[in-house]
Amino acid sequence: MGICNSVKVTYKNETMTNENLQFTRYLYPKDEVKISLMISLLKKKEDEAVFWAYELYYSGFYDELTNLLWKIYYDFYYTLNGSFEEYLYTKLKKNLKNIQGKEKVLYMIINNFLIRPYNLDVFTFRNITKMFAIDKKYIDNIIISQINTNYDQKTEIKYDKILLELLYNKNYLLLAEFIMNDIIDLSFESILTKILGYFSKRGVKINTKKELGLFEKMGQIVNKRILLVSKIMRYALLINNALAKFGKNIYVQAQDEDVIMYETIQTDLTLKKTMFTPILPAYKILPLATLYYIDKDNYLSLFQLKRETIKIKDVYYYEWLYYCYDTPVWFERITKYSGYKDEEKNTIEFTDSDLEDEFYSLYNYETDEQKKEVQQKTIQDIIEKREWVDFYDEFHNKDNSLLDEDSAEYIKNFYKIKY
């Protein structure tokens, strides 16, 4: 059933964000690294996924990386890997920064994503409800029915009754729309209790006390609306599919040697005995460190990017340090040598010329002098050769998904997503 026959596409008014670009430790745009990590996981490319994760980690973006891992989990993995939730919580806690052996923990988390199945259900439903004005006549009719049944125009609308009827009729898109945009925050726990009861009666084995405890705990980290949508989609899949098809209960471990290669490469100004030149000057770091192209598979054009508001090549050649200032690893380096941001000039200034010379001897990557191949890895042109239907065709899990034809048709009408 196509979109022309059953779905009227009405876009919501969405504005592009205008936040500043930030470069990572090796001068990749941070927002693009986050998307590249997500795409690498979906494509099950281990080396690339681990590289992008450590690029964020060693740049000092602990909070953002932690939040990103949770976002990816609930968008793509939770519905088929519910037991992985407790593993992630144990490993990540509330922030990756504060856990012991975090370098190896990150490696294990990425590799445990890679061995698990996923689907596009929550990601798709979440973005449909964000982008489009969904026709809610069906929900309105349920509400009218409630009022007429109770003969009281002031009757409080029972959210759980609406959701249960949507569930019974397998109208998952409207269900997601109602949860993401309509129900009030105070209703989540009571609604979840009713939802758990609904699925329990239909043969899904659920430890209600444990599920409610996890919901309360995870609700302090993740948006409760997304949590509720994710849980409902998981239970619905458990009814429709054999558990044998779902995610694994094995877990990948990590050794010290697995993570050493991702540590930050540092300048070594020790002179060679023969030629009296530095062993590793700063300008040679990027050719060694930038292992992958930021948009190898040409998916970045589907997302909102910070580079769309600036001239990325000019910034990379002449102002790169300015756009590194708010990156934690670079902030620490710059301020250590008495550097500060000059907002008017778009430059980094130093209060002491000797300290400035010392800083540049360690960190001047000479971006404008790098070979084109090195430059292209971080700031390659974004080629608009893919559409969202390509994303759907490549990553849709046909065997374990609640997406119907109408939901798939919405994807064809997606515009740029902020991720």
C-alpha positions as CSV (number, residue, x, y, z in Angstrom):
1,M,0.0,0.0,0.0
2,G,1.8,3.1,-1.2
3,I,2.0,6.5,0.3
4,C,-0.2,8.0,-2.4
5,N,-3.1,5.7,-1.5
6,S,-3.0,5.7,2.3
7,V,-0.7,8.4,3.7
8,K,-0.8,12.1,3.2
9,V,2.7,13.5,3.7
10,T,2.6,16.7,5.6
11,Y,6.0,18.0,6.8
12,K,6.6,19.7,10.1
13,N,8.5,22.9,10.2
14,E,12.1,21.9,11.0
15,T,15.1,24.3,11.2
16,M,18.7,23.4,10.6
17,T,20.9,23.7,13.6
18,N,23.6,26.4,13.5
19,E,26.1,25.0,16.1
20,N,29.8,25.5,15.5
21,L,31.9,22.9,13.8
22,Q,34.4,21.1,16.0
23,F,37.4,19.2,14.9
24,T,38.5,16.0,16.7
25,R,42.1,15.1,17.7
26,Y,43.0,14.2,14.1
27,L,40.9,17.0,12.6
28,Y,37.8,15.2,11.5
29,P,34.5,17.1,11.9
30,K,33.1,15.7,15.2
31,D,29.4,15.5,14.0
32,E,30.6,13.5,10.9
33,V,32.6,11.1,13.0
34,K,29.5,10.3,15.1
35,I,27.5,9.5,11.9
36,S,30.4,7.5,10.5
37,L,30.5,5.4,13.7
38,M,26.8,4.6,13.4
39,I,27.1,3.7,9.7
40,S,30.2,1.5,10.3
41,L,28.3,-0.4,13.0
42,L,25.4,-1.0,10.7
43,K,27.7,-2.1,7.9
44,K,29.5,-4.3,10.4
45,K,32.9,-2.9,9.6
46,E,34.9,-3.6,12.7
47,D,38.1,-1.7,12.1
48,E,36.3,1.5,11.0
49,A,33.8,1.4,13.8
50,V,36.5,1.0,16.4
51,F,38.5,3.8,14.9
52,W,35.6,6.2,14.9
53,A,34.7,5.3,18.5
54,Y,38.3,6.0,19.6
55,E,38.4,9.2,17.6
56,L,35.6,10.6,19.8
57,Y,37.0,9.0,22.9
58,Y,40.6,10.3,22.6
59,S,39.3,13.7,21.6
60,G,37.7,13.8,25.1
61,F,34.1,13.6,24.1
62,Y,33.2,11.2,26.8
63,D,29.7,12.5,27.5
64,E,28.8,12.6,23.8
65,L,30.2,9.2,23.1
66,T,28.3,7.7,26.0
67,N,25.0,9.3,24.8
68,L,25.7,8.3,21.2
69,L,26.2,4.6,22.2
70,W,22.9,4.6,24.0
71,K,21.2,6.4,21.1
72,I,22.5,3.8,18.6
73,Y,21.5,1.0,20.9
74,Y,17.8,2.1,21.3
75,D,17.5,3.2,17.7
76,F,18.7,0.0,16.1
77,Y,19.6,-2.8,18.5
78,Y,17.4,-2.9,21.6
79,T,14.3,-4.5,19.9
80,L,16.4,-7.6,19.0
81,N,18.9,-7.5,21.9
82,G,16.9,-6.6,25.0
83,S,19.3,-8.5,27.4
84,F,22.2,-6.4,26.1
85,E,20.7,-3.4,28.0
86,E,22.0,-4.5,31.4
87,Y,25.4,-5.3,29.9
88,L,25.7,-1.8,28.5
89,Y,24.5,-0.2,31.7
90,T,27.0,-2.2,33.7
91,K,29.9,-1.2,31.3
92,L,28.9,2.4,30.6
93,K,27.3,3.4,34.0
94,K,26.3,7.0,33.5
95,N,29.5,8.1,31.8
96,L,32.3,6.3,30.0
97,K,34.8,8.7,31.5
98,N,34.5,7.4,35.0
99,I,34.9,3.7,34.7
100,Q,38.0,1.6,35.2
101,G,39.8,0.2,32.1
102,K,37.5,2.4,29.9
103,E,39.7,2.0,26.8
104,K,39.2,-1.8,26.7
105,V,35.5,-1.4,27.7
106,L,34.9,0.8,24.6
107,Y,36.5,-1.8,22.4
108,M,34.3,-4.5,23.9
109,I,31.1,-2.5,23.5
110,I,31.8,-1.7,19.8
111,N,32.6,-5.3,19.0
112,N,29.5,-6.5,20.9
113,F,27.4,-4.3,18.8
114,L,29.0,-5.7,15.7
115,I,28.1,-9.3,16.4
116,R,24.4,-8.5,17.0
117,P,21.4,-8.1,14.7
118,Y,19.5,-4.9,14.4
119,N,16.5,-3.3,12.7
120,L,15.4,0.2,11.7
121,D,12.1,0.2,13.5
122,V,12.7,2.7,16.3
123,F,15.0,4.9,14.2
124,T,12.3,5.0,11.5
125,F,9.3,5.6,13.7
126,R,11.1,8.2,15.8
127,N,12.1,10.2,12.7
128,I,8.7,9.9,11.1
129,T,7.0,11.3,14.2
130,K,9.6,14.1,14.2
131,M,9.4,15.1,10.5
132,F,5.7,14.5,9.6
133,A,2.3,15.6,10.8
134,I,0.6,12.2,11.2
135,D,-3.1,11.9,10.6
136,K,-4.7,11.2,14.0
137,K,-8.3,10.6,13.0
138,Y,-8.1,7.0,14.2
139,I,-6.9,8.1,17.6
140,D,-9.6,10.8,17.7
141,N,-12.2,8.2,17.1
142,I,-10.9,6.1,20.0
143,I,-11.1,9.2,22.3
144,I,-14.6,9.9,21.1
145,S,-15.5,6.3,21.8
146,Q,-14.2,6.6,25.4
147,I,-16.2,9.8,26.0
148,N,-19.4,8.4,24.6
149,T,-19.0,5.2,26.6
150,N,-18.6,7.1,29.9
151,Y,-21.3,9.7,29.1
152,D,-19.1,12.4,30.6
153,Q,-17.5,15.0,28.4
154,K,-15.0,15.7,31.2
155,T,-13.8,12.1,31.3
156,E,-10.0,11.9,31.6
157,I,-8.6,10.3,28.5
158,K,-7.0,7.0,29.3
159,Y,-3.7,6.8,27.5
160,D,-3.2,3.2,28.1
161,K,-6.6,2.3,26.5
162,I,-5.6,4.2,23.4
163,L,-2.2,2.5,23.2
164,L,-3.7,-0.9,23.8
165,E,-6.2,-0.5,21.0
166,L,-3.4,0.7,18.7
167,L,-1.4,-2.4,19.7
168,Y,-4.3,-4.7,19.2
169,N,-4.7,-3.4,15.6
170,K,-0.9,-3.4,15.1
171,N,-0.9,0.3,14.2
172,Y,2.7,0.8,15.3
173,L,3.3,4.1,13.6
174,L,0.3,5.8,15.3
175,L,1.4,4.2,18.5
176,A,4.9,5.7,18.2
177,E,3.4,9.1,17.2
178,F,1.1,9.1,20.3
179,I,4.0,8.2,22.6
180,M,6.5,10.6,21.2
181,N,4.2,13.6,20.9
182,D,1.0,13.3,22.9
183,I,1.1,11.5,26.3
184,I,2.1,13.4,29.4
185,D,5.4,12.6,31.2
186,L,3.7,11.4,34.4
187,S,1.9,8.6,32.6
188,F,5.0,6.5,31.5
189,E,5.3,4.0,34.4
190,S,1.6,3.3,34.6
191,I,1.3,2.9,30.9
192,L,4.2,0.5,30.8
193,T,2.6,-1.6,33.5
194,K,-0.5,-2.0,31.4
195,I,1.6,-2.7,28.3
196,L,3.5,-5.4,30.1
197,G,0.3,-7.0,31.2
198,Y,-1.0,-6.9,27.6
199,F,2.0,-8.8,26.3
200,S,2.2,-11.2,29.2
201,K,-1.4,-12.3,28.4
202,R,-0.2,-13.0,24.9
203,G,2.6,-15.4,25.9
204,V,5.6,-13.1,26.3
205,K,7.6,-14.0,29.4
206,I,8.2,-10.8,31.2
207,N,9.5,-10.1,34.7
208,T,7.4,-7.0,35.4
209,K,9.2,-5.9,38.5
210,K,12.6,-6.1,36.7
211,E,11.3,-4.3,33.6
212,L,9.9,-1.5,35.6
213,G,13.1,-1.2,37.6
214,L,15.2,-1.0,34.4
215,F,12.8,1.5,32.9
216,E,13.2,3.8,36.0
217,K,17.0,3.4,35.9
218,M,17.4,3.9,32.2
219,G,14.9,6.8,32.2
220,Q,17.6,8.8,34.0
221,I,19.9,8.4,31.0
222,V,17.6,8.1,28.0
223,N,14.5,9.9,26.9
224,K,11.6,7.9,28.4
225,R,9.5,8.3,25.3
226,I,12.1,6.5,23.2
227,L,12.4,3.9,25.9
228,L,8.7,3.2,25.9
229,V,8.5,3.0,22.1
230,S,11.6,0.7,22.1
231,K,10.1,-1.7,24.7
232,I,6.7,-1.9,22.9
233,M,8.4,-2.7,19.6
234,R,10.5,-5.4,21.3
235,Y,7.5,-7.1,22.9
236,A,5.6,-7.0,19.7
237,L,8.4,-8.7,17.9
238,L,8.6,-11.3,20.6
239,I,5.0,-12.3,19.7
240,N,5.6,-12.3,16.0
241,N,9.0,-14.1,15.9
242,A,10.9,-17.0,17.4
243,L,13.3,-16.1,20.1
244,A,16.0,-18.1,18.3
245,K,16.2,-15.4,15.7
246,F,17.1,-12.7,18.2
247,G,20.4,-11.4,19.5
248,K,23.2,-13.4,21.0
249,N,24.0,-13.8,24.7
250,I,27.8,-14.1,24.1
251,Y,30.1,-11.2,24.8
252,V,33.4,-10.2,23.1
253,Q,36.3,-9.4,25.5
254,A,39.4,-7.2,24.9
255,Q,43.1,-7.5,25.4
256,D,45.6,-4.6,25.9
257,E,47.0,-5.1,22.4
258,D,43.6,-4.6,20.9
259,V,43.5,-1.0,21.9
260,I,47.1,0.2,21.8
261,M,47.0,1.1,18.1
262,Y,44.2,3.6,18.7
263,E,46.1,5.7,21.3
264,T,46.9,9.2,20.2
265,I,50.1,9.6,18.2
266,Q,52.4,12.2,19.7
267,T,55.1,14.3,18.2
268,D,58.6,13.0,18.9
269,L,61.2,15.8,18.4
270,T,64.1,13.6,19.4
271,L,66.8,14.0,16.8
272,K,67.9,11.1,14.7
273,K,71.6,10.3,15.1
274,T,72.3,10.2,11.4
275,M,70.4,13.1,9.8
276,F,69.7,15.1,13.0
277,T,66.0,15.5,12.1
278,P,63.1,14.8,14.5
279,I,61.9,11.2,14.7
280,L,58.3,12.3,14.2
281,P,57.6,16.0,13.6
282,A,54.1,17.2,14.0
283,Y,53.4,17.6,10.3
284,K,53.8,13.8,9.8
285,I,51.2,12.8,12.3
286,L,48.1,13.2,10.1
287,P,49.4,11.0,7.3
288,L,49.9,8.2,9.9
289,A,46.8,8.8,11.9
290,T,43.9,9.4,9.5
291,L,43.2,5.8,8.5
292,Y,39.7,6.2,6.9
293,Y,37.8,8.6,4.7
294,I,35.0,10.3,6.6
295,D,32.4,9.5,4.0
296,K,33.6,6.4,2.3
297,D,30.1,5.1,1.7
298,N,28.5,8.4,0.8
299,Y,25.9,8.4,3.5
300,L,26.7,11.8,5.1
301,S,24.6,13.7,2.6
302,L,21.5,12.3,4.3
303,F,22.3,14.1,7.5
304,Q,22.5,17.7,8.8
305,L,26.2,18.6,8.9
306,K,28.0,21.5,10.5
307,R,30.1,22.1,7.4
308,E,27.0,23.2,5.5
309,T,27.2,26.7,7.2
310,I,31.0,27.2,6.5
311,K,33.6,26.8,3.9
312,I,35.2,23.6,5.2
313,K,38.4,23.7,3.1
314,D,39.2,27.3,4.2
315,V,38.6,26.4,7.8
316,Y,40.7,23.3,7.6
317,Y,43.6,25.0,5.9
318,Y,43.8,28.3,7.8
319,E,41.5,28.2,10.9
320,W,41.6,24.6,12.0
321,L,43.1,25.4,15.5
322,Y,40.3,27.8,16.2
323,Y,37.7,25.1,15.5
324,C,39.7,22.7,17.8
325,Y,39.5,25.0,20.8
326,D,36.3,23.5,22.3
327,T,37.5,19.9,21.8
328,P,38.7,18.8,25.2
329,V,42.0,17.3,24.1
330,W,42.8,20.4,22.1
331,F,41.6,22.8,24.9
332,E,44.0,21.2,27.3
333,R,46.8,21.5,24.8
334,I,46.1,25.1,24.0
335,T,45.6,26.4,27.5
336,K,48.6,24.5,28.8
337,Y,50.7,26.8,26.6
338,S,48.7,30.0,27.5
339,G,46.6,30.0,24.4
340,Y,43.1,31.5,24.2
341,K,40.3,31.9,21.7
342,D,39.9,35.3,19.9
343,E,36.3,35.3,18.8
344,E,36.6,38.4,16.7
345,K,39.6,37.2,14.6
346,N,38.6,33.5,14.6
347,T,42.1,32.6,15.8
348,I,43.9,31.2,18.7
349,E,46.3,33.7,20.3
350,F,49.1,33.1,22.8
351,T,50.2,35.3,25.7
352,D,53.8,34.2,25.5
353,S,55.7,33.8,22.2
354,D,58.1,31.2,23.5
355,L,55.2,29.0,24.7
356,E,53.5,29.6,21.3
357,D,56.6,28.3,19.5
358,E,56.7,25.3,21.8
359,F,53.1,24.6,21.1
360,Y,53.4,24.7,17.4
361,S,56.5,22.6,17.4
362,L,54.3,19.9,19.0
363,Y,51.0,20.4,17.3
364,N,51.3,22.3,14.0
365,Y,49.9,19.7,11.7
366,E,50.4,22.0,8.7
367,T,47.0,21.1,7.2
368,D,47.4,23.3,4.1
369,E,50.7,21.6,3.2
370,Q,49.4,18.0,3.5
371,K,48.9,15.8,0.4
372,K,45.4,15.9,-1.1
373,E,44.8,12.3,0.0
374,V,45.4,13.2,3.6
375,Q,43.1,16.3,3.4
376,Q,40.4,14.3,1.6
377,K,40.2,11.8,4.4
378,T,38.9,14.4,6.8
379,I,37.2,17.0,4.6
380,Q,36.3,15.2,1.4
381,D,33.5,16.6,-0.7
382,I,30.1,15.3,0.4
383,I,28.6,13.7,-2.7
384,E,24.8,13.5,-2.8
385,K,24.5,10.2,-4.6
386,R,22.3,8.4,-2.0
387,E,18.7,8.8,-0.9
388,W,17.0,7.5,2.3
389,V,15.6,4.7,0.3
390,D,19.1,3.4,-0.2
391,F,19.6,3.5,3.5
392,Y,16.4,1.5,4.0
393,D,17.3,-1.0,1.3
394,E,20.7,-1.7,2.7
395,F,20.0,-1.9,6.4
396,H,16.3,-3.0,6.7
397,N,15.9,-6.3,8.5
398,K,13.1,-8.0,6.6
399,D,12.9,-11.0,8.9
400,N,12.5,-9.1,12.2
401,S,10.8,-5.8,11.7
402,L,7.5,-4.1,12.4
403,L,7.8,-1.6,9.5
404,D,4.9,-1.8,7.1
405,E,4.8,-0.5,3.5
406,D,3.5,2.9,4.6
407,S,6.3,3.4,7.0
408,A,8.8,2.4,4.3
409,E,7.2,4.9,2.0
410,Y,7.7,7.7,4.6
411,I,11.4,7.0,4.5
412,K,11.5,8.0,0.8
413,N,10.3,11.4,1.9
414,F,12.8,11.9,4.7
415,Y,14.9,15.1,4.7
416,K,18.2,15.6,6.4
417,I,18.4,14.1,9.9
418,K,20.4,15.5,12.8
419,Y,22.1,12.6,14.5
